[in-house]
Amino acid sequence: MNSPAAAIGTTLERAAATITDWGFIVTPSELGTTAVNIGERTILSRAGGAPTLAVGMAQLLQGILPGKGMMAFWYHYAILFEALFILTTVDAGTRVARFMVQEIAGLIHAPLKRTESWVGNVMATTICVGLWGYLLYQGAVDPLGGINTLWPLFGIANQMLAAIALLLATVVTVKVKRERYLWVPGIPASWLVVCTLTAGWQKVFDDKISFAAAAHKYADAMARGQLLAPAKTMAEMERIVSSNRLDLALTAVFMLLIVTMVAFSLRAILRARHAGQPSAHEEPYVALDRVAT
């Protein structure tokens, strides 16, 4: 499903033979039956990841709740779920990014971090939407851009976000003086920090699988005048090199962020342990009638 037609062919027979040669036994009838069951004409070369995940989810859910037509129902349910997930993630990510940009800008000029400031709001929103817009533009004009640039970063970014959330939970646990439960968020937080930094280190410095290695590979091929798949022109080779270098820089930034979060979390934990009473405070209570007034 994630292989281009150039690799597996356009017919069920050719695709089945190619995939079987790769070591995964599959028959033309299996490929055709799966397409019919999910309500599609074909499952060949449906690259991008979304159809593959949807078929996997449909097969699992159909095994739990079987019935005629349920495979197609769960497949399209999964496709809808993925689309909504992407839209809500972009929406939430843009909002959070705007807050972060305003906080950072406020360190330079304090009024910019005020949420009621039109200047700060418009400036931060323009920056965040401009960044998303660049990725959309890149994906529209460059067949090797857009999601191809972002997807290699998804794993480390996703796990980094989970690590930060668990670090926050760890700090709050100490602040409310529930240290006996520290291991509940602390162990998974430590595991995710180690995993994230290990993966980031490999993608930045490893001689074989790093973004730098991929950039060097295509850059060396360009110097020899050689084209490497999936590029079909030298211009696409240049874009692959630049995309890998962009991913390299962003991965380094992600690693710096997680290390910074660990440092601030440890500092907050040490301060909270020395405090004689719980140091996690909520906003002051405000009566509803006061708000209405």
C-alpha positions as a Markdown table, in Angstrom:
| # | Residue | x | y | z |
|---|---|---|---|---|
| 1 | Met | 0.0 | 0.0 | 0.0 |
| 2 | Asn | 2.9 | 2.4 | 0.6 |
| 3 | Ser | 4.9 | 1.3 | -2.4 |
| 4 | Pro | 4.8 | 3.3 | -5.6 |
| 5 | Ala | 3.5 | 1.6 | -8.8 |
| 6 | Ala | 7.0 | 1.7 | -10.2 |
| 7 | Ala | 8.1 | -0.7 | -7.5 |
| 8 | Ile | 5.2 | -3.2 | -7.4 |
| 9 | Gly | 3.4 | -2.6 | -10.7 |
| 10 | Thr | -0.2 | -1.7 | -11.4 |
| 11 | Thr | -1.8 | -5.2 | -11.5 |
| 12 | Leu | -2.7 | -7.5 | -8.7 |
| 13 | Glu | -0.7 | -10.3 | -10.2 |
| 14 | Arg | 2.4 | -8.2 | -10.6 |
| 15 | Ala | 2.1 | -6.7 | -7.1 |
| 16 | Ala | 1.5 | -10.1 | -5.4 |
| 17 | Ala | 4.5 | -11.6 | -7.2 |
| 18 | Thr | 6.8 | -8.6 | -6.2 |
| 19 | Ile | 5.7 | -8.6 | -2.6 |
| 20 | Thr | 6.1 | -12.4 | -2.3 |
| 21 | Asp | 9.7 | -11.9 | -3.7 |
| 22 | Trp | 10.3 | -9.5 | -0.8 |
| 23 | Gly | 9.4 | -12.3 | 1.6 |
| 24 | Phe | 5.8 | -11.4 | 2.4 |
| 25 | Ile | 3.5 | -14.1 | 1.0 |
| 26 | Val | 0.4 | -12.6 | -0.5 |
| 27 | Thr | -1.9 | -13.7 | -3.3 |
| 28 | Pro | -3.7 | -11.5 | -5.9 |
| 29 | Ser | -7.1 | -12.7 | -4.5 |
| 30 | Glu | -6.1 | -11.4 | -1.0 |
| 31 | Leu | -5.3 | -8.0 | -2.4 |
| 32 | Gly | -8.5 | -7.9 | -4.4 |
| 33 | Thr | -10.7 | -9.2 | -1.6 |
| 34 | Thr | -9.3 | -6.6 | 0.9 |
| 35 | Ala | -10.1 | -3.8 | -1.5 |
| 36 | Val | -13.7 | -5.0 | -2.0 |
| 37 | Asn | -14.2 | -5.5 | 1.8 |
| 38 | Ile | -13.2 | -1.9 | 2.6 |
| 39 | Gly | -15.3 | -0.5 | -0.3 |
| 40 | Glu | -12.4 | 0.6 | -2.5 |
| 41 | Arg | -11.4 | -0.3 | -6.0 |
| 42 | Thr | -7.8 | -1.0 | -5.1 |
| 43 | Ile | -5.4 | -0.9 | -2.2 |
| 44 | Leu | -2.3 | -0.8 | -4.4 |
| 45 | Ser | 0.1 | 2.2 | -4.1 |
| 46 | Arg | -2.2 | 4.1 | -1.6 |
| 47 | Ala | 0.9 | 5.8 | -0.2 |
| 48 | Gly | 0.9 | 8.3 | 2.6 |
| 49 | Gly | 0.2 | 6.1 | 5.6 |
| 50 | Ala | -3.5 | 7.0 | 6.2 |
| 51 | Pro | -5.0 | 4.2 | 4.1 |
| 52 | Thr | -2.6 | 1.7 | 5.6 |
| 53 | Leu | -3.5 | 2.6 | 9.2 |
| 54 | Ala | -7.2 | 2.7 | 8.3 |
| 55 | Val | -7.1 | -0.9 | 6.8 |
| 56 | Gly | -5.3 | -2.1 | 9.9 |
| 57 | Met | -7.8 | -0.5 | 12.2 |
| 58 | Ala | -10.7 | -1.8 | 10.1 |
| 59 | Gln | -9.4 | -5.4 | 10.3 |
| 60 | Leu | -8.9 | -5.2 | 14.1 |
| 61 | Leu | -12.3 | -3.6 | 14.8 |
| 62 | Gln | -14.1 | -5.9 | 12.3 |
| 63 | Gly | -12.6 | -8.9 | 14.3 |
| 64 | Ile | -14.2 | -7.4 | 17.5 |
| 65 | Leu | -17.5 | -6.4 | 16.0 |
| 66 | Pro | -18.0 | -8.5 | 12.9 |
| 67 | Gly | -20.8 | -8.3 | 10.5 |
| 68 | Lys | -21.6 | -7.7 | 6.8 |
| 69 | Gly | -20.2 | -4.4 | 5.6 |
| 70 | Met | -18.5 | -3.7 | 8.9 |
| 71 | Met | -15.1 | -3.8 | 7.3 |
| 72 | Ala | -16.0 | -1.0 | 5.0 |
| 73 | Phe | -17.7 | 1.0 | 7.8 |
| 74 | Trp | -14.6 | 0.8 | 10.1 |
| 75 | Tyr | -12.3 | 1.6 | 7.2 |
| 76 | His | -14.1 | 4.9 | 6.4 |
| 77 | Tyr | -14.6 | 5.6 | 10.1 |
| 78 | Ala | -10.8 | 5.4 | 10.5 |
| 79 | Ile | -10.2 | 7.6 | 7.5 |
| 80 | Leu | -12.6 | 10.2 | 9.0 |
| 81 | Phe | -10.9 | 9.9 | 12.4 |
| 82 | Glu | -7.5 | 10.5 | 10.8 |
| 83 | Ala | -8.7 | 13.6 | 9.0 |
| 84 | Leu | -10.3 | 15.0 | 12.1 |
| 85 | Phe | -7.2 | 14.2 | 14.1 |
| 86 | Ile | -5.0 | 16.1 | 11.7 |
| 87 | Leu | -7.3 | 19.1 | 11.6 |
| 88 | Thr | -7.7 | 19.3 | 15.4 |
| 89 | Thr | -3.9 | 18.8 | 15.9 |
| 90 | Val | -3.1 | 21.6 | 13.5 |
| 91 | Asp | -5.7 | 23.8 | 15.3 |
| 92 | Ala | -4.4 | 23.0 | 18.8 |
| 93 | Gly | -0.8 | 23.2 | 17.7 |
| 94 | Thr | -1.3 | 26.6 | 16.2 |
| 95 | Arg | -2.9 | 27.9 | 19.3 |
| 96 | Val | -0.2 | 26.6 | 21.6 |
| 97 | Ala | 2.5 | 27.8 | 19.2 |
| 98 | Arg | 0.9 | 31.3 | 19.4 |
| 99 | Phe | 1.1 | 31.3 | 23.2 |
| 100 | Met | 4.7 | 30.2 | 23.1 |
| 101 | Val | 5.7 | 32.8 | 20.5 |
| 102 | Gln | 4.0 | 35.5 | 22.7 |
| 103 | Glu | 5.7 | 34.3 | 25.8 |
| 104 | Ile | 9.1 | 34.4 | 24.1 |
| 105 | Ala | 8.4 | 37.8 | 22.5 |
| 106 | Gly | 7.4 | 39.0 | 26.0 |
| 107 | Leu | 10.9 | 38.3 | 27.2 |
| 108 | Ile | 12.1 | 41.0 | 24.7 |
| 109 | His | 9.2 | 43.4 | 25.1 |
| 110 | Ala | 6.9 | 42.6 | 28.0 |
| 111 | Pro | 3.6 | 44.0 | 26.5 |
| 112 | Leu | 3.7 | 41.5 | 23.7 |
| 113 | Lys | 2.9 | 38.6 | 26.0 |
| 114 | Arg | -0.4 | 40.1 | 27.1 |
| 115 | Thr | -3.2 | 38.0 | 25.7 |
| 116 | Glu | -5.3 | 41.2 | 25.3 |
| 117 | Ser | -2.6 | 42.8 | 23.1 |
| 118 | Trp | -3.8 | 43.0 | 19.5 |
| 119 | Val | -0.2 | 43.6 | 18.4 |
| 120 | Gly | 1.1 | 40.5 | 20.2 |
| 121 | Asn | -1.8 | 38.3 | 19.1 |
| 122 | Val | -1.6 | 39.3 | 15.4 |
| 123 | Met | 2.2 | 39.0 | 15.3 |
| 124 | Ala | 2.3 | 35.6 | 16.9 |
| 125 | Thr | -0.6 | 34.3 | 14.8 |
| 126 | Thr | 1.0 | 35.6 | 11.6 |
| 127 | Ile | 4.2 | 33.8 | 12.5 |
| 128 | Cys | 2.5 | 30.5 | 13.3 |
| 129 | Val | 0.2 | 30.5 | 10.3 |
| 130 | Gly | 3.1 | 31.5 | 8.1 |
| 131 | Leu | 5.0 | 28.5 | 9.2 |
| 132 | Trp | 2.1 | 26.2 | 8.5 |
| 133 | Gly | 1.5 | 28.0 | 5.2 |
| 134 | Tyr | 5.1 | 27.4 | 4.2 |
| 135 | Leu | 4.7 | 23.6 | 4.7 |
| 136 | Leu | 1.5 | 23.6 | 2.7 |
| 137 | Tyr | 3.1 | 25.6 | -0.1 |
| 138 | Gln | 6.1 | 23.3 | 0.0 |
| 139 | Gly | 3.9 | 20.2 | -0.3 |
| 140 | Ala | 1.9 | 21.8 | -3.2 |
| 141 | Val | 4.8 | 22.8 | -5.4 |
| 142 | Asp | 7.3 | 20.1 | -4.4 |
| 143 | Pro | 6.3 | 16.4 | -4.8 |
| 144 | Leu | 9.0 | 15.5 | -2.3 |
| 145 | Gly | 8.1 | 18.2 | 0.2 |
| 146 | Gly | 5.3 | 18.8 | 2.7 |
| 147 | Ile | 4.6 | 15.6 | 4.5 |
| 148 | Asn | 7.8 | 14.0 | 3.2 |
| 149 | Thr | 9.7 | 16.6 | 5.2 |
| 150 | Leu | 7.6 | 16.4 | 8.3 |
| 151 | Trp | 6.9 | 12.7 | 8.6 |
| 152 | Pro | 10.5 | 11.6 | 9.7 |
| 153 | Leu | 10.1 | 14.1 | 12.6 |
| 154 | Phe | 6.7 | 12.8 | 13.7 |
| 155 | Gly | 8.0 | 10.0 | 15.9 |
| 156 | Ile | 10.5 | 12.0 | 18.0 |
| 157 | Ala | 8.2 | 15.0 | 18.2 |
| 158 | Asn | 5.3 | 12.9 | 19.4 |
| 159 | Gln | 7.3 | 11.1 | 22.0 |
| 160 | Met | 8.9 | 14.4 | 23.1 |
| 161 | Leu | 5.5 | 15.8 | 23.7 |
| 162 | Ala | 4.6 | 12.8 | 25.8 |
| 163 | Ala | 7.8 | 13.1 | 27.8 |
| 164 | Ile | 7.1 | 16.8 | 28.5 |
| 165 | Ala | 3.6 | 16.0 | 29.7 |
| 166 | Leu | 4.9 | 13.3 | 32.0 |
| 167 | Leu | 7.6 | 15.6 | 33.3 |
| 168 | Leu | 4.9 | 18.1 | 34.2 |
| 169 | Ala | 3.0 | 15.4 | 36.0 |
| 170 | Thr | 6.1 | 14.4 | 37.9 |
| 171 | Val | 6.7 | 18.0 | 39.0 |
| 172 | Val | 3.1 | 18.4 | 40.1 |
| 173 | Thr | 3.3 | 15.2 | 42.1 |
| 174 | Val | 6.2 | 16.5 | 44.1 |
| 175 | Lys | 4.6 | 20.0 | 44.5 |
| 176 | Val | 1.4 | 18.5 | 46.1 |
| 177 | Lys | 3.6 | 16.5 | 48.4 |
| 178 | Arg | 2.7 | 13.1 | 47.0 |
| 179 | Glu | 6.3 | 11.9 | 46.6 |
| 180 | Arg | 5.3 | 8.3 | 47.4 |
| 181 | Tyr | 3.6 | 8.3 | 44.0 |
| 182 | Leu | 6.5 | 9.9 | 42.2 |
| 183 | Trp | 7.3 | 6.6 | 40.4 |
| 184 | Val | 4.0 | 6.6 | 38.6 |
| 185 | Pro | 4.8 | 9.5 | 36.2 |
| 186 | Gly | 8.5 | 9.4 | 36.9 |
| 187 | Ile | 9.4 | 6.0 | 35.4 |
| 188 | Pro | 7.6 | 6.5 | 32.1 |
| 189 | Ala | 8.9 | 10.1 | 31.9 |
| 190 | Ser | 12.5 | 8.9 | 32.3 |
| 191 | Trp | 12.0 | 6.1 | 29.7 |
| 192 | Leu | 10.6 | 8.5 | 27.2 |
| 193 | Val | 13.3 | 11.1 | 27.7 |
| 194 | Val | 15.9 | 8.3 | 27.2 |
| 195 | Cys | 14.1 | 7.0 | 24.1 |
| 196 | Thr | 13.6 | 10.5 | 22.6 |
| 197 | Leu | 17.2 | 11.6 | 23.2 |
| 198 | Thr | 18.6 | 8.3 | 21.9 |
| 199 | Ala | 16.5 | 8.5 | 18.7 |
| 200 | Gly | 17.4 | 12.2 | 18.3 |
| 201 | Trp | 21.1 | 11.4 | 18.7 |
| 202 | Gln | 21.0 | 8.7 | 16.1 |
| 203 | Lys | 19.1 | 10.9 | 13.6 |
| 204 | Val | 21.6 | 13.7 | 14.1 |
| 205 | Phe | 25.0 | 11.9 | 14.4 |
| 206 | Asp | 24.7 | 8.3 | 13.2 |
| 207 | Asp | 26.8 | 7.5 | 10.1 |
| 208 | Lys | 24.1 | 5.4 | 8.4 |
| 209 | Ile | 20.6 | 6.5 | 9.5 |
| 210 | Ser | 21.0 | 10.2 | 10.4 |
| 211 | Phe | 19.5 | 13.0 | 8.4 |
| 212 | Ala | 23.1 | 14.2 | 7.8 |
| 213 | Ala | 24.0 | 10.9 | 6.3 |
| 214 | Ala | 21.1 | 11.1 | 3.9 |
| 215 | Ala | 22.0 | 14.6 | 2.9 |
| 216 | His | 25.6 | 13.6 | 2.3 |
| 217 | Lys | 24.4 | 10.6 | 0.2 |
| 218 | Tyr | 22.4 | 12.7 | -2.1 |
| 219 | Ala | 24.9 | 15.6 | -2.2 |
| 220 | Asp | 27.7 | 13.2 | -3.2 |
| 221 | Ala | 25.5 | 11.7 | -5.9 |
| 222 | Met | 24.7 | 15.2 | -7.2 |
| 223 | Ala | 28.5 | 15.9 | -7.4 |
| 224 | Arg | 28.9 | 12.7 | -9.5 |
| 225 | Gly | 25.9 | 13.7 | -11.7 |
| 226 | Gln | 24.0 | 10.6 | -10.5 |
| 227 | Leu | 20.2 | 10.5 | -9.8 |
| 228 | Leu | 18.9 | 8.6 | -6.8 |
| 229 | Ala | 15.3 | 7.5 | -6.3 |
| 230 | Pro | 12.8 | 8.9 | -5.6 |
| 231 | Ala | 14.3 | 12.0 | -7.3 |
| 232 | Lys | 13.9 | 12.3 | -11.0 |
| 233 | Thr | 15.8 | 15.5 | -11.6 |
| 234 | Met | 18.7 | 17.3 | -10.1 |
| 235 | Ala | 16.4 | 19.9 | -8.7 |
| 236 | Glu | 14.6 | 17.2 | -6.7 |
| 237 | Met | 17.9 | 15.9 | -5.5 |
| 238 | Glu | 18.7 | 19.4 | -4.1 |
| 239 | Arg | 15.3 | 19.5 | -2.4 |
| 240 | Ile | 15.9 | 16.2 | -0.7 |
| 241 | Val | 19.3 | 17.5 | 0.5 |
| 242 | Ser | 17.7 | 20.7 | 1.9 |
| 243 | Ser | 14.8 | 18.8 | 3.5 |
| 244 | Asn | 17.2 | 16.4 | 5.3 |
| 245 | Arg | 19.2 | 19.4 | 6.6 |
| 246 | Leu | 16.0 | 21.1 | 7.8 |
| 247 | Asp | 15.0 | 17.8 | 9.6 |
| 248 | Leu | 18.5 | 17.7 | 11.1 |
| 249 | Ala | 18.2 | 21.2 | 12.5 |
| 250 | Leu | 14.6 | 20.7 | 13.8 |
| 251 | Thr | 15.7 | 17.4 | 15.5 |
| 252 | Ala | 18.5 | 19.2 | 17.2 |
| 253 | Val | 16.1 | 21.9 | 18.4 |
| 254 | Phe | 13.7 | 19.2 | 19.8 |
| 255 | Met | 16.6 | 17.6 | 21.7 |
| 256 | Leu | 17.6 | 21.0 | 23.1 |
| 257 | Leu | 13.9 | 21.5 | 24.2 |
| 258 | Ile | 13.7 | 18.2 | 26.0 |
| 259 | Val | 17.0 | 18.7 | 27.8 |
| 260 | Thr | 15.9 | 22.2 | 28.9 |
| 261 | Met | 12.6 | 20.7 | 30.1 |
| 262 | Val | 14.4 | 18.1 | 32.2 |
| 263 | Ala | 16.7 | 20.8 | 33.7 |
| 264 | Phe | 13.7 | 23.0 | 34.7 |
| 265 | Ser | 11.8 | 20.1 | 36.0 |
| 266 | Leu | 14.6 | 18.9 | 38.2 |
| 267 | Arg | 15.0 | 22.5 | 39.5 |
| 268 | Ala | 11.3 | 22.7 | 40.3 |
| 269 | Ile | 11.3 | 19.3 | 42.0 |
| 270 | Leu | 14.3 | 20.2 | 44.2 |
| 271 | Arg | 12.6 | 23.5 | 45.2 |
| 272 | Ala | 9.3 | 21.7 | 45.9 |
| 273 | Arg | 11.0 | 19.1 | 48.1 |
| 274 | His | 12.6 | 21.8 | 50.3 |
| 275 | Ala | 9.2 | 23.6 | 50.7 |
| 276 | Gly | 7.5 | 22.8 | 54.0 |
| 277 | Gln | 4.0 | 22.7 | 52.4 |
| 278 | Pro | 2.4 | 22.0 | 49.1 |
| 279 | Ser | 3.6 | 24.5 | 46.5 |
| 280 | Ala | 1.1 | 23.8 | 43.7 |
| 281 | His | -1.4 | 26.7 | 43.7 |
| 282 | Glu | -4.6 | 27.2 | 41.7 |
| 283 | Glu | -5.9 | 30.5 | 40.5 |
| 284 | Pro | -7.9 | 32.4 | 43.2 |
| 285 | Tyr | -11.6 | 31.5 | 43.5 |
| 286 | Val | -13.9 | 34.0 | 41.7 |
| 287 | Ala | -17.6 | 33.8 | 42.4 |
| 288 | Leu | -19.9 | 33.6 | 39.4 |
| 289 | Asp | -22.0 | 36.6 | 40.4 |
| 290 | Arg | -18.8 | 38.7 | 40.5 |
| 291 | Val | -17.9 | 37.6 | 37.0 |
| 292 | Ala | -21.4 | 38.4 | 35.8 |
| 293 | Thr | -21.3 | 41.8 | 37.5 |
